[in-house]
Amino acid sequence: MKIYGAIIDSETRCTHYHTVKDIIAIKFYCCNRYYPCYKCHEENEDHDIQAWPQEQFDEKAVLCGSCRGQMTILQYMNTNDCPYCQAAFNERCSLHYSIYFESNESDRTTHG
């Protein structure tokens, strides 16, 4: 599976986000391409980001950079680690959910 953007290692860390826990890539709804973050998308695409609609949150659109397991958006939004390999994810990624995923604050589970 190809990951686009300014990747700096095999676990999908990029030049923008590269802590030990920054190991996910998100398939962007607008272009069907995996990027580690919205900044990588902005640097490489000529279109605006479109958030995943809530009715498609059961789509596998999040990739663990550690094991390459794919999660649905709901699985990802409701955990802080990979359901396949238990690698820890950066809880602060939830601060960017509104960029990637259509939001309805009353339905959202918050992390951390």
Gaussian input, Z-matrix of N, CA and C with variables (Angstrom, degrees):
# hf/3-21g

backbone

0 1
 N
 C     1     B1
 C     2     B2     1     A1
 N     3     B3     2     A2     1     D1
 C     4     B4     3     A3     2     D2
 C     5     B5     4     A4     3     D3
 N     6     B6     5     A5     4     D4
 C     7     B7     6     A6     5     D5
 C     8     B8     7     A7     6     D6
 N     9     B9     8     A8     7     D7
 C    10    B10     9     A9     8     D8
 C    11    B11    10    A10     9     D9
 N    12    B12    11    A11    10    D10
 C    13    B13    12    A12    11    D11
 C    14    B14    13    A13    12    D12
 N    15    B15    14    A14    13    D13
 C    16    B16    15    A15    14    D14
 C    17    B17    16    A16    15    D15
 N    18    B18    17    A17    16    D16
 C    19    B19    18    A18    17    D17
 C    20    B20    19    A19    18    D18
 N    21    B21    20    A20    19    D19
 C    22    B22    21    A21    20    D20
 C    23    B23    22    A22    21    D21
 N    24    B24    23    A23    22    D22
 C    25    B25    24    A24    23    D23
 C    26    B26    25    A25    24    D24
 N    27    B27    26    A26    25    D25
 C    28    B28    27    A27    26    D26
 C    29    B29    28    A28    27    D27
 N    30    B30    29    A29    28    D28
 C    31    B31    30    A30    29    D29
 C    32    B32    31    A31    30    D30
 N    33    B33    32    A32    31    D31
 C    34    B34    33    A33    32    D32
 C    35    B35    34    A34    33    D33
 N    36    B36    35    A35    34    D34
 C    37    B37    36    A36    35    D35
 C    38    B38    37    A37    36    D36
 N    39    B39    38    A38    37    D37
 C    40    B40    39    A39    38    D38
 C    41    B41    40    A40    39    D39
 N    42    B42    41    A41    40    D40
 C    43    B43    42    A42    41    D41
 C    44    B44    43    A43    42    D42
 N    45    B45    44    A44    43    D43
 C    46    B46    45    A45    44    D44
 C    47    B47    46    A46    45    D45
 N    48    B48    47    A47    46    D46
 C    49    B49    48    A48    47    D47
 C    50    B50    49    A49    48    D48
 N    51    B51    50    A50    49    D49
 C    52    B52    51    A51    50    D50
 C    53    B53    52    A52    51    D51
 N    54    B54    53    A53    52    D52
 C    55    B55    54    A54    53    D53
 C    56    B56    55    A55    54    D54
 N    57    B57    56    A56    55    D55
 C    58    B58    57    A57    56    D56
 C    59    B59    58    A58    57    D57
 N    60    B60    59    A59    58    D58
 C    61    B61    60    A60    59    D59
 C    62    B62    61    A61    60    D60
 N    63    B63    62    A62    61    D61
 C    64    B64    63    A63    62    D62
 C    65    B65    64    A64    63    D63
 N    66    B66    65    A65    64    D64
 C    67    B67    66    A66    65    D65
 C    68    B68    67    A67    66    D66
 N    69    B69    68    A68    67    D67
 C    70    B70    69    A69    68    D68
 C    71    B71    70    A70    69    D69
 N    72    B72    71    A71    70    D70
 C    73    B73    72    A72    71    D71
 C    74    B74    73    A73    72    D72
 N    75    B75    74    A74    73    D73
 C    76    B76    75    A75    74    D74
 C    77    B77    76    A76    75    D75
 N    78    B78    77    A77    76    D76
 C    79    B79    78    A78    77    D77
 C    80    B80    79    A79    78    D78
 N    81    B81    80    A80    79    D79
 C    82    B82    81    A81    80    D80
 C    83    B83    82    A82    81    D81
 N    84    B84    83    A83    82    D82
 C    85    B85    84    A84    83    D83
 C    86    B86    85    A85    84    D84
 N    87    B87    86    A86    85    D85
 C    88    B88    87    A87    86    D86
 C    89    B89    88    A88    87    D87
 N    90    B90    89    A89    88    D88
 C    91    B91    90    A90    89    D89
 C    92    B92    91    A91    90    D90
 N    93    B93    92    A92    91    D91
 C    94    B94    93    A93    92    D92
 C    95    B95    94    A94    93    D93
 N    96    B96    95    A95    94    D94
 C    97    B97    96    A96    95    D95
 C    98    B98    97    A97    96    D96
 N    99    B99    98    A98    97    D97
 C   100   B100    99    A99    98    D98
 C   101   B101   100   A100    99    D99
 N   102   B102   101   A101   100   D100
 C   103   B103   102   A102   101   D101
 C   104   B104   103   A103   102   D102
 N   105   B105   104   A104   103   D103
 C   106   B106   105   A105   104   D104
 C   107   B107   106   A106   105   D105
 N   108   B108   107   A107   106   D106
 C   109   B109   108   A108   107   D107
 C   110   B110   109   A109   108   D108
 N   111   B111   110   A110   109   D109
 C   112   B112   111   A111   110   D110
 C   113   B113   112   A112   111   D111
 N   114   B114   113   A113   112   D112
 C   115   B115   114   A114   113   D113
 C   116   B116   115   A115   114   D114
 N   117   B117   116   A116   115   D115
 C   118   B118   117   A117   116   D116
 C   119   B119   118   A118   117   D117
 N   120   B120   119   A119   118   D118
 C   121   B121   120   A120   119   D119
 C   122   B122   121   A121   120   D120
 N   123   B123   122   A122   121   D121
 C   124   B124   123   A123   122   D122
 C   125   B125   124   A124   123   D123
 N   126   B126   125   A125   124   D124
 C   127   B127   126   A126   125   D125
 C   128   B128   127   A127   126   D126
 N   129   B129   128   A128   127   D127
 C   130   B130   129   A129   128   D128
 C   131   B131   130   A130   129   D129
 N   132   B132   131   A131   130   D130
 C   133   B133   132   A132   131   D131
 C   134   B134   133   A133   132   D132
 N   135   B135   134   A134   133   D133
 C   136   B136   135   A135   134   D134
 C   137   B137   136   A136   135   D135
 N   138   B138   137   A137   136   D136
 C   139   B139   138   A138   137   D137
 C   140   B140   139   A139   138   D138
 N   141   B141   140   A140   139   D139
 C   142   B142   141   A141   140   D140
 C   143   B143   142   A142   141   D141
 N   144   B144   143   A143   142   D142
 C   145   B145   144   A144   143   D143
 C   146   B146   145   A145   144   D144
 N   147   B147   146   A146   145   D145
 C   148   B148   147   A147   146   D146
 C   149   B149   148   A148   147   D147
 N   150   B150   149   A149   148   D148
 C   151   B151   150   A150   149   D149
 C   152   B152   151   A151   150   D150
 N   153   B153   152   A152   151   D151
 C   154   B154   153   A153   152   D152
 C   155   B155   154   A154   153   D153
 N   156   B156   155   A155   154   D154
 C   157   B157   156   A156   155   D155
 C   158   B158   157   A157   156   D156
 N   159   B159   158   A158   157   D157
 C   160   B160   159   A159   158   D158
 C   161   B161   160   A160   159   D159
 N   162   B162   161   A161   160   D160
 C   163   B163   162   A162   161   D161
 C   164   B164   163   A163   162   D162
 N   165   B165   164   A164   163   D163
 C   166   B166   165   A165   164   D164
 C   167   B167   166   A166   165   D165
 N   168   B168   167   A167   166   D166
 C   169   B169   168   A168   167   D167
 C   170   B170   169   A169   168   D168
 N   171   B171   170   A170   169   D169
 C   172   B172   171   A171   170   D170
 C   173   B173   172   A172   171   D171
 N   174   B174   173   A173   172   D172
 C   175   B175   174   A174   173   D173
 C   176   B176   175   A175   174   D174
 N   177   B177   176   A176   175   D175
 C   178   B178   177   A177   176   D176
 C   179   B179   178   A178   177   D177
 N   180   B180   179   A179   178   D178
 C   181   B181   180   A180   179   D179
 C   182   B182   181   A181   180   D180
 N   183   B183   182   A182   181   D181
 C   184   B184   183   A183   182   D182
 C   185   B185   184   A184   183   D183
 N   186   B186   185   A185   184   D184
 C   187   B187   186   A186   185   D185
 C   188   B188   187   A187   186   D186
 N   189   B189   188   A188   187   D187
 C   190   B190   189   A189   188   D188
 C   191   B191   190   A190   189   D189
 N   192   B192   191   A191   190   D190
 C   193   B193   192   A192   191   D191
 C   194   B194   193   A193   192   D192
 N   195   B195   194   A194   193   D193
 C   196   B196   195   A195   194   D194
 C   197   B197   196   A196   195   D195
 N   198   B198   197   A197   196   D196
 C   199   B199   198   A198   197   D197
 C   200   B200   199   A199   198   D198
 N   201   B201   200   A200   199   D199
 C   202   B202   201   A201   200   D200
 C   203   B203   202   A202   201   D201
 N   204   B204   203   A203   202   D202
 C   205   B205   204   A204   203   D203
 C   206   B206   205   A205   204   D204
 N   207   B207   206   A206   205   D205
 C   208   B208   207   A207   206   D206
 C   209   B209   208   A208   207   D207
 N   210   B210   209   A209   208   D208
 C   211   B211   210   A210   209   D209
 C   212   B212   211   A211   210   D210
 N   213   B213   212   A212   211   D211
 C   214   B214   213   A213   212   D212
 C   215   B215   214   A214   213   D213
 N   216   B216   215   A215   214   D214
 C   217   B217   216   A216   215   D215
 C   218   B218   217   A217   216   D216
 N   219   B219   218   A218   217   D217
 C   220   B220   219   A219   218   D218
 C   221   B221   220   A220   219   D219
 N   222   B222   221   A221   220   D220
 C   223   B223   222   A222   221   D221
 C   224   B224   223   A223   222   D222
 N   225   B225   224   A224   223   D223
 C   226   B226   225   A225   224   D224
 C   227   B227   226   A226   225   D225
 N   228   B228   227   A227   226   D226
 C   229   B229   228   A228   227   D227
 C   230   B230   229   A229   228   D228
 N   231   B231   230   A230   229   D229
 C   232   B232   231   A231   230   D230
 C   233   B233   232   A232   231   D231
 N   234   B234   233   A233   232   D232
 C   235   B235   234   A234   233   D233
 C   236   B236   235   A235   234   D234
 N   237   B237   236   A236   235   D235
 C   238   B238   237   A237   236   D236
 C   239   B239   238   A238   237   D237
 N   240   B240   239   A239   238   D238
 C   241   B241   240   A240   239   D239
 C   242   B242   241   A241   240   D240
 N   243   B243   242   A242   241   D241
 C   244   B244   243   A243   242   D242
 C   245   B245   244   A244   243   D243
 N   246   B246   245   A245   244   D244
 C   247   B247   246   A246   245   D245
 C   248   B248   247   A247   246   D246
 N   249   B249   248   A248   247   D247
 C   250   B250   249   A249   248   D248
 C   251   B251   250   A250   249   D249
 N   252   B252   251   A251   250   D250
 C   253   B253   252   A252   251   D251
 C   254   B254   253   A253   252   D252
 N   255   B255   254   A254   253   D253
 C   256   B256   255   A255   254   D254
 C   257   B257   256   A256   255   D255
 N   258   B258   257   A257   256   D256
 C   259   B259   258   A258   257   D257
 C   260   B260   259   A259   258   D258
 N   261   B261   260   A260   259   D259
 C   262   B262   261   A261   260   D260
 C   263   B263   262   A262   261   D261
 N   264   B264   263   A263   262   D262
 C   265   B265   264   A264   263   D263
 C   266   B266   265   A265   264   D264
 N   267   B267   266   A266   265   D265
 C   268   B268   267   A267   266   D266
 C   269   B269   268   A268   267   D267
 N   270   B270   269   A269   268   D268
 C   271   B271   270   A270   269   D269
 C   272   B272   271   A271   270   D270
 N   273   B273   272   A272   271   D271
 C   274   B274   273   A273   272   D272
 C   275   B275   274   A274   273   D273
 N   276   B276   275   A275   274   D274
 C   277   B277   276   A276   275   D275
 C   278   B278   277   A277   276   D276
 N   279   B279   278   A278   277   D277
 C   280   B280   279   A279   278   D278
 C   281   B281   280   A280   279   D279
 N   282   B282   281   A281   280   D280
 C   283   B283   282   A282   281   D281
 C   284   B284   283   A283   282   D282
 N   285   B285   284   A284   283   D283
 C   286   B286   285   A285   284   D284
 C   287   B287   286   A286   285   D285
 N   288   B288   287   A287   286   D286
 C   289   B289   288   A288   287   D287
 C   290   B290   289   A289   288   D288
 N   291   B291   290   A290   289   D289
 C   292   B292   291   A291   290   D290
 C   293   B293   292   A292   291   D291
 N   294   B294   293   A293   292   D292
 C   295   B295   294   A294   293   D293
 C   296   B296   295   A295   294   D294
 N   297   B297   296   A296   295   D295
 C   298   B298   297   A297   296   D296
 C   299   B299   298   A298   297   D297
 N   300   B300   299   A299   298   D298
 C   301   B301   300   A300   299   D299
 C   302   B302   301   A301   300   D300
 N   303   B303   302   A302   301   D301
 C   304   B304   303   A303   302   D302
 C   305   B305   304   A304   303   D303
 N   306   B306   305   A305   304   D304
 C   307   B307   306   A306   305   D305
 C   308   B308   307   A307   306   D306
 N   309   B309   308   A308   307   D307
 C   310   B310   309   A309   308   D308
 C   311   B311   310   A310   309   D309
 N   312   B312   311   A311   310   D310
 C   313   B313   312   A312   311   D311
 C   314   B314   313   A313   312   D312
 N   315   B315   314   A314   313   D313
 C   316   B316   315   A315   314   D314
 C   317   B317   316   A316   315   D315
 N   318   B318   317   A317   316   D316
 C   319   B319   318   A318   317   D317
 C   320   B320   319   A319   318   D318
 N   321   B321   320   A320   319   D319
 C   322   B322   321   A321   320   D320
 C   323   B323   322   A322   321   D321
 N   324   B324   323   A323   322   D322
 C   325   B325   324   A324   323   D323
 C   326   B326   325   A325   324   D324
 N   327   B327   326   A326   325   D325
 C   328   B328   327   A327   326   D326
 C   329   B329   328   A328   327   D327
 N   330   B330   329   A329   328   D328
 C   331   B331   330   A330   329   D329
 C   332   B332   331   A331   330   D330
 N   333   B333   332   A332   331   D331
 C   334   B334   333   A333   332   D332
 C   335   B335   334   A334   333   D333

   B1=1.4584
   B2=1.5253
   B3=1.2978
   B4=1.4621
   B5=1.5236
   B6=1.3281
   B7=1.4584
   B8=1.5216
   B9=1.3191
   B10=1.4558
   B11=1.5236
   B12=1.3098
   B13=1.4597
   B14=1.5095
   B15=1.3074
   B16=1.4623
   B17=1.5231
   B18=1.3286
   B19=1.4644
   B20=1.5249
   B21=1.3412
   B22=1.4624
   B23=1.5285
   B24=1.3458
   B25=1.4615
   B26=1.5280
   B27=1.3177
   B28=1.4605
   B29=1.5273
   B30=1.3405
   B31=1.4621
   B32=1.5313
   B33=1.2858
   B34=1.4687
   B35=1.5289
   B36=1.3179
   B37=1.4635
   B38=1.5273
   B39=1.3289
   B40=1.4633
   B41=1.5258
   B42=1.3133
   B43=1.4606
   B44=1.5294
   B45=1.3344
   B46=1.4624
   B47=1.5248
   B48=1.3133
   B49=1.4735
   B50=1.5173
   B51=1.3456
   B52=1.4579
   B53=1.5275
   B54=1.3354
   B55=1.4630
   B56=1.5299
   B57=1.3009
   B58=1.4623
   B59=1.5288
   B60=1.3375
   B61=1.4669
   B62=1.5285
   B63=1.3101
   B64=1.4705
   B65=1.5256
   B66=1.3412
   B67=1.4659
   B68=1.5234
   B69=1.3082
   B70=1.4621
   B71=1.5252
   B72=1.3079
   B73=1.4602
   B74=1.5232
   B75=1.3031
   B76=1.4699
   B77=1.5176
   B78=1.3363
   B79=1.4613
   B80=1.5263
   B81=1.3077
   B82=1.4590
   B83=1.5179
   B84=1.3037
   B85=1.4562
   B86=1.5200
   B87=1.3162
   B88=1.4610
   B89=1.5236
   B90=1.3151
   B91=1.4639
   B92=1.5219
   B93=1.3242
   B94=1.4622
   B95=1.5356
   B96=1.3274
   B97=1.4627
   B98=1.5176
   B99=1.3259
   B100=1.4625
   B101=1.5227
   B102=1.3371
   B103=1.4637
   B104=1.5262
   B105=1.3422
   B106=1.4561
   B107=1.5281
   B108=1.3359
   B109=1.4657
   B110=1.5212
   B111=1.3130
   B112=1.4602
   B113=1.5219
   B114=1.3282
   B115=1.4677
   B116=1.5281
   B117=1.3358
   B118=1.4690
   B119=1.5260
   B120=1.3322
   B121=1.4700
   B122=1.5291
   B123=1.3227
   B124=1.4648
   B125=1.5226
   B126=1.3214
   B127=1.4662
   B128=1.5316
   B129=1.3306
   B130=1.4591
   B131=1.5202
   B132=1.3048
   B133=1.4658
   B134=1.5234
   B135=1.3258
   B136=1.4629
   B137=1.5221
   B138=1.3403
   B139=1.4635
   B140=1.5247
   B141=1.3216
   B142=1.4650
   B143=1.5219
   B144=1.3000
   B145=1.4691
   B146=1.5205
   B147=1.3096
   B148=1.4618
   B149=1.5222
   B150=1.3124
   B151=1.4602
   B152=1.5277
   B153=1.3333
   B154=1.4650
   B155=1.5161
   B156=1.3426
   B157=1.4642
   B158=1.5284
   B159=1.3116
   B160=1.4694
   B161=1.5156
   B162=1.3329
   B163=1.4644
   B164=1.5316
   B165=1.3333
   B166=1.4696
   B167=1.5296
   B168=1.3106
   B169=1.4630
   B170=1.5267
   B171=1.3319
   B172=1.4589
   B173=1.5334
   B174=1.3230
   B175=1.4651
   B176=1.5288
   B177=1.3337
   B178=1.4647
   B179=1.5186
   B180=1.3169
   B181=1.4624
   B182=1.5220
   B183=1.3457
   B184=1.4532
   B185=1.5298
   B186=1.3173
   B187=1.4504
   B188=1.5188
   B189=1.3267
   B190=1.4626
   B191=1.5262
   B192=1.3085
   B193=1.4559
   B194=1.5125
   B195=1.3166
   B196=1.4548
   B197=1.5282
   B198=1.3435
   B199=1.4742
   B200=1.5242
   B201=1.3323
   B202=1.4659
   B203=1.5277
   B204=1.3279
   B205=1.4558
   B206=1.5145
   B207=1.3364
   B208=1.4587
   B209=1.5160
   B210=1.3159
   B211=1.4604
   B212=1.5089
   B213=1.3306
   B214=1.4551
   B215=1.5277
   B216=1.2973
   B217=1.4654
   B218=1.5261
   B219=1.3268
   B220=1.4700
   B221=1.5202
   B222=1.3313
   B223=1.4676
   B224=1.5238
   B225=1.3175
   B226=1.4545
   B227=1.5262
   B228=1.3148
   B229=1.4617
   B230=1.5288
   B231=1.3105
   B232=1.4616
   B233=1.5211
   B234=1.3322
   B235=1.4586
   B236=1.5210
   B237=1.3036
   B238=1.4580
   B239=1.5176
   B240=1.3450
   B241=1.4537
   B242=1.5273
   B243=1.3002
   B244=1.4585
   B245=1.5227
   B246=1.3267
   B247=1.4598
   B248=1.5303
   B249=1.3204
   B250=1.4676
   B251=1.5263
   B252=1.3351
   B253=1.4715
   B254=1.5284
   B255=1.3203
   B256=1.4633
   B257=1.5331
   B258=1.3204
   B259=1.4639
   B260=1.5298
   B261=1.3138
   B262=1.4697
   B263=1.5213
   B264=1.3517
   B265=1.4560
   B266=1.5228
   B267=1.3008
   B268=1.4559
   B269=1.5335
   B270=1.3274
   B271=1.4711
   B272=1.5215
   B273=1.3233
   B274=1.4641
   B275=1.5297
   B276=1.3296
   B277=1.4716
   B278=1.5285
   B279=1.3150
   B280=1.4694
   B281=1.5300
   B282=1.3128
   B283=1.4576
   B284=1.5260
   B285=1.3301
   B286=1.4685
   B287=1.5242
   B288=1.3130
   B289=1.4671
   B290=1.5243
   B291=1.3165
   B292=1.4671
   B293=1.5281
   B294=1.3101
   B295=1.4667
   B296=1.5311
   B297=1.3293
   B298=1.4604
   B299=1.5287
   B300=1.3295
   B301=1.4607
   B302=1.5227
   B303=1.3328
   B304=1.4606
   B305=1.5301
   B306=1.3073
   B307=1.4605
   B308=1.5143
   B309=1.2992
   B310=1.4541
   B311=1.5190
   B312=1.3048
   B313=1.4670
   B314=1.5281
   B315=1.3165
   B316=1.4648
   B317=1.5181
   B318=1.3580
   B319=1.4625
   B320=1.5236
   B321=1.3072
   B322=1.4468
   B323=1.5173
   B324=1.3165
   B325=1.4576
   B326=1.5182
   B327=1.3124
   B328=1.4560
   B329=1.5190
   B330=1.3099
   B331=1.4605
   B332=1.5238
   B333=1.3109
   B334=1.4144
   B335=1.4370
   A1=109.00
   A2=116.28
   A3=120.89
   A4=110.81
   A5=114.69
   A6=122.22
   A7=106.43
   A8=116.08
   A9=121.83
   A10=109.73
   A11=116.33
   A12=120.64
   A13=112.77
   A14=115.20
   A15=123.51
   A16=110.30
   A17=115.87
   A18=122.86
   A19=109.95
   A20=116.53
   A21=119.36
   A22=113.16
   A23=117.99
   A24=118.60
   A25=111.03
   A26=116.22
   A27=121.85
   A28=113.14
   A29=118.21
   A30=121.06
   A31=112.03
   A32=118.17
   A33=127.70
   A34=115.21
   A35=117.85
   A36=118.08
   A37=107.85
   A38=114.86
   A39=119.11
   A40=109.66
   A41=115.28
   A42=119.90
   A43=112.03
   A44=117.27
   A45=120.94
   A46=112.63
   A47=116.84
   A48=123.05
   A49=108.22
   A50=116.38
   A51=118.66
   A52=113.94
   A53=116.19
   A54=118.41
   A55=108.48
   A56=116.54
   A57=122.23
   A58=110.91
   A59=117.19
   A60=121.52
   A61=114.64
   A62=118.82
   A63=121.40
   A64=109.94
   A65=115.00
   A66=119.83
   A67=113.36
   A68=117.53
   A69=118.43
   A70=109.64
   A71=114.93
   A72=121.67
   A73=106.11
   A74=115.80
   A75=121.71
   A76=109.20
   A77=115.30
   A78=119.78
   A79=106.50
   A80=116.44
   A81=120.51
   A82=110.16
   A83=115.54
   A84=122.99
   A85=111.77
   A86=116.30
   A87=121.67
   A88=113.74
   A89=118.63
   A90=120.05
   A91=113.79
   A92=116.86
   A93=121.29
   A94=112.14
   A95=116.18
   A96=122.05
   A97=109.55
   A98=115.34
   A99=120.99
   A100=110.74
   A101=115.01
   A102=123.21
   A103=108.20
   A104=117.38
   A105=119.90
   A106=113.21
   A107=116.97
   A108=119.32
   A109=110.84
   A110=115.32
   A111=120.72
   A112=111.95
   A113=117.56
   A114=119.76
   A115=110.56
   A116=116.11
   A117=119.44
   A118=110.28
   A119=116.33
   A120=120.15
   A121=110.09
   A122=116.38
   A123=120.33
   A124=111.98
   A125=117.42
   A126=121.46
   A127=112.85
   A128=117.21
   A129=120.43
   A130=116.30
   A131=117.68
   A132=120.94
   A133=109.84
   A134=115.90
   A135=120.42
   A136=111.95
   A137=115.49
   A138=120.22
   A139=109.40
   A140=115.23
   A141=120.73
   A142=110.35
   A143=115.18
   A144=121.44
   A145=108.67
   A146=116.06
   A147=121.89
   A148=107.24
   A149=116.80
   A150=121.61
   A151=110.57
   A152=114.78
   A153=120.04
   A154=109.69
   A155=119.03
   A156=120.88
   A157=110.53
   A158=116.29
   A159=121.34
   A160=112.94
   A161=117.22
   A162=119.71
   A163=112.32
   A164=117.25
   A165=120.75
   A166=112.66
   A167=117.13
   A168=120.57
   A169=112.92
   A170=118.19
   A171=120.33
   A172=111.29
   A173=116.53
   A174=122.64
   A175=109.88
   A176=116.86
   A177=120.22
   A178=107.51
   A179=115.29
   A180=120.20
   A181=113.07
   A182=117.47
   A183=120.69
   A184=107.64
   A185=115.74
   A186=122.43
   A187=109.88
   A188=116.97
   A189=121.35
   A190=107.48
   A191=116.67
   A192=120.91
   A193=113.21
   A194=117.10
   A195=120.60
   A196=112.02
   A197=116.73
   A198=120.44
   A199=113.81
   A200=117.30
   A201=124.32
   A202=113.09
   A203=116.74
   A204=120.56
   A205=110.30
   A206=116.64
   A207=121.23
   A208=110.17
   A209=115.62
   A210=122.62
   A211=110.18
   A212=114.84
   A213=118.35
   A214=107.63
   A215=115.48
   A216=120.21
   A217=109.65
   A218=117.42
   A219=120.25
   A220=111.80
   A221=117.66
   A222=119.95
   A223=109.94
   A224=115.76
   A225=120.54
   A226=112.05
   A227=116.97
   A228=120.58
   A229=112.68
   A230=117.33
   A231=120.95
   A232=113.38
   A233=116.54
   A234=119.67
   A235=109.85
   A236=116.33
   A237=121.59
   A238=111.67
   A239=115.55
   A240=118.69
   A241=110.33
   A242=115.12
   A243=120.92
   A244=110.80
   A245=118.45
   A246=120.74
   A247=112.48
   A248=117.77
   A249=121.93
   A250=112.81
   A251=116.88
   A252=119.82
   A253=113.52
   A254=117.41
   A255=124.68
   A256=114.35
   A257=117.79
   A258=120.27
   A259=108.77
   A260=116.07
   A261=120.99
   A262=110.77
   A263=114.92
   A264=122.26
   A265=109.58
   A266=116.16
   A267=122.03
   A268=109.54
   A269=115.97
   A270=120.63
   A271=112.35
   A272=116.14
   A273=120.18
   A274=112.55
   A275=117.48
   A276=119.87
   A277=110.51
   A278=116.69
   A279=119.66
   A280=111.45
   A281=118.14
   A282=121.11
   A283=111.43
   A284=116.85
   A285=121.68
   A286=113.27
   A287=118.26
   A288=120.41
   A289=112.17
   A290=118.00
   A291=119.99
   A292=111.86
   A293=117.82
   A294=121.26
   A295=109.68
   A296=115.72
   A297=121.63
   A298=114.31
   A299=115.60
   A300=121.17
   A301=110.80
   A302=115.84
   A303=121.06
   A304=107.79
   A305=116.71
   A306=118.00
   A307=112.96
   A308=112.57
   A309=123.50
   A310=103.38
   A311=116.26
   A312=121.69
   A313=113.73
   A314=118.65
   A315=120.12
   A316=111.80
   A317=117.72
   A318=121.36
   A319=113.00
   A320=117.66
   A321=121.06
   A322=112.35
   A323=115.51
   A324=122.31
   A325=106.84
   A326=117.01
   A327=119.86
   A328=109.29
   A329=114.94
   A330=121.31
   A331=109.80
   A332=114.48
   A333=125.32
   A334=122.24
   D1=124.99
   D2=-177.63
   D3=-81.34
   D4=132.04
   D5=174.27
   D6=-110.01
   D7=127.66
   D8=-178.14
   D9=-97.19
   D10=161.01
   D11=175.66
   D12=113.24
   D13=-169.92
   D14=-175.93
   D15=-86.99
   D16=63.79
   D17=-176.55
   D18=-70.44
   D19=137.19
   D20=178.64
   D21=-115.84
   D22=-8.63
   D23=176.28
   D24=-155.66
   D25=178.13
   D26=-174.46
   D27=-75.92
   D28=-7.03
   D29=-179.99
   D30=-103.10
   D31=19.94
   D32=175.00
   D33=73.79
   D34=14.57
   D35=173.58
   D36=-67.63
   D37=149.35
   D38=-179.06
   D39=-125.99
   D40=176.77
   D41=-178.71
   D42=-65.69
   D43=-21.10
   D44=-178.85
   D45=-87.21
   D46=-40.33
   D47=-177.00
   D48=-133.37
   D49=112.78
   D50=-172.87
   D51=-145.73
   D52=35.14
   D53=173.36
   D54=-77.00
   D55=172.90
   D56=178.19
   D57=-54.77
   D58=-34.73
   D59=-176.16
   D60=-90.35
   D61=-1.92
   D62=-179.19
   D63=-86.61
   D64=74.80
   D65=-172.41
   D66=-127.41
   D67=31.73
   D68=176.59
   D69=-120.20
   D70=157.33
   D71=170.51
   D72=-129.39
   D73=144.16
   D74=-177.72
   D75=-113.48
   D76=132.42
   D77=173.09
   D78=-78.46
   D79=118.86
   D80=-177.31
   D81=-79.34
   D82=132.71
   D83=-177.80
   D84=-59.45
   D85=-37.90
   D86=-173.78
   D87=-70.30
   D88=-28.83
   D89=-174.31
   D90=-132.59
   D91=-2.87
   D92=178.04
   D93=60.76
   D94=31.64
   D95=178.39
   D96=-118.85
   D97=142.80
   D98=176.69
   D99=-83.60
   D100=130.35
   D101=173.66
   D102=-132.58
   D103=150.08
   D104=176.68
   D105=-71.38
   D106=-25.68
   D107=-178.13
   D108=-160.98
   D109=168.91
   D110=-179.40
   D111=-66.47
   D112=-30.70
   D113=-179.90
   D114=-66.80
   D115=-39.85
   D116=176.24
   D117=-61.82
   D118=-41.18
   D119=178.03
   D120=-61.06
   D121=-47.78
   D122=-177.99
   D123=-60.51
   D124=-35.48
   D125=-178.53
   D126=-75.41
   D127=-20.29
   D128=-172.47
   D129=-114.86
   D130=-12.16
   D131=-177.33
   D132=-117.22
   D133=157.07
   D134=179.84
   D135=-108.84
   D136=24.23
   D137=177.81
   D138=-132.93
   D139=161.41
   D140=177.88
   D141=-74.92
   D142=152.69
   D143=176.72
   D144=-71.19
   D145=133.96
   D146=172.27
   D147=-111.21
   D148=127.35
   D149=-179.51
   D150=-72.91
   D151=147.88
   D152=174.93
   D153=-62.96
   D154=130.21
   D155=176.38
   D156=-69.68
   D157=145.26
   D158=-177.38
   D159=-53.95
   D160=-36.58
   D161=-177.54
   D162=-68.55
   D163=-5.53
   D164=177.51
   D165=-114.84
   D166=19.04
   D167=179.63
   D168=-69.00
   D169=-6.09
   D170=174.62
   D171=-91.13
   D172=4.97
   D173=177.11
   D174=-77.35
   D175=137.70
   D176=174.63
   D177=-75.60
   D178=107.34
   D179=-173.56
   D180=-138.86
   D181=10.57
   D182=179.16
   D183=-130.59
   D184=130.94
   D185=-175.52
   D186=-113.99
   D187=130.90
   D188=172.94
   D189=-79.53
   D190=124.02
   D191=179.85
   D192=-72.14
   D193=-17.99
   D194=-179.19
   D195=-78.46
   D196=-51.40
   D197=-175.84
   D198=-111.53
   D199=-8.17
   D200=-177.26
   D201=70.67
   D202=15.32
   D203=174.07
   D204=-68.52
   D205=142.31
   D206=179.32
   D207=-104.62
   D208=134.92
   D209=-179.86
   D210=-116.49
   D211=154.92
   D212=169.53
   D213=-74.14
   D214=163.84
   D215=177.97
   D216=-60.75
   D217=-43.32
   D218=178.96
   D219=-61.82
   D220=-43.52
   D221=177.48
   D222=-57.03
   D223=-47.78
   D224=-177.91
   D225=-63.43
   D226=-43.78
   D227=-176.95
   D228=-68.65
   D229=-16.77
   D230=-176.38
   D231=-111.98
   D232=23.80
   D233=177.48
   D234=-148.04
   D235=161.68
   D236=173.70
   D237=-115.37
   D238=7.41
   D239=176.25
   D240=-150.37
   D241=164.30
   D242=-175.84
   D243=-68.86
   D244=130.44
   D245=179.24
   D246=-70.86
   D247=-12.37
   D248=-177.88
   D249=-98.43
   D250=-46.16
   D251=-175.85
   D252=-118.63
   D253=-1.89
   D254=178.29
   D255=65.81
   D256=14.67
   D257=174.93
   D258=-62.90
   D259=138.30
   D260=-177.94
   D261=-77.13
   D262=137.73
   D263=175.62
   D264=-102.41
   D265=157.12
   D266=177.88
   D267=-73.42
   D268=113.13
   D269=-179.45
   D270=-61.58
   D271=-25.61
   D272=-177.89
   D273=-71.17
   D274=-11.97
   D275=175.50
   D276=-60.01
   D277=-26.22
   D278=179.93
   D279=-61.53
   D280=-21.31
   D281=176.96
   D282=-65.14
   D283=-19.28
   D284=-178.50
   D285=-105.52
   D286=5.56
   D287=-177.77
   D288=-53.85
   D289=-37.01
   D290=-176.67
   D291=-65.78
   D292=-19.55
   D293=176.08
   D294=-76.38
   D295=-41.81
   D296=-172.93
   D297=-90.56
   D298=-34.40
   D299=-169.90
   D300=-128.29
   D301=132.84
   D302=176.32
   D303=-54.02
   D304=134.68
   D305=-174.20
   D306=-110.63
   D307=147.23
   D308=169.90
   D309=-141.70
   D310=94.88
   D311=-169.96
   D312=-51.89
   D313=-31.79
   D314=-178.02
   D315=-71.46
   D316=-21.40
   D317=-179.45
   D318=-96.52
   D319=-10.12
   D320=-170.12
   D321=-83.30
   D322=135.20
   D323=170.33
   D324=-86.14
   D325=132.91
   D326=179.51
   D327=-101.86
   D328=153.66
   D329=-178.86
   D330=-117.47
   D331=152.98
   D332=165.32
   D333=62.57

